[in-house]
Amino acid sequence: MMDDELPETVKKCLDILEENVEILANLEFDLDSENEDELTPNMELHQLYDMTEDVSESVKLKRAESNLKRRQVEDSF
């Protein structure tokens, strides 16, 4: 491999790694979401509202964690 081909090869490897990290993060998110999909019968409206807020915050945190992991992987190269 010639020296001028190295940056292009590294970029291709980073692209593949980024794609796989994103796929794995999405799989982890989907698995976690399945575990959270249990319904409790006879909930009050305020309980449903609170649950909705909790789920929304959880999703935001998981996405932020995923983005942080992806950036850490990119920075390590």
Number of C-alpha atoms within 10 A of each C-alpha: 6 5 7 8 9 11 10 11 12 12 12 12 13 15 13 12 15 17 13 13 17 16 12 13 19 15 12 13 15 12 11 13 14 9 8 10 9 8 7 7 6 7 9 8 9 9 11 12 11 11 12 12 12 12 15 11 12 13 15 12 12 16 15 12 13 19 15 12 16 18 12 11 14 13 8 6 9
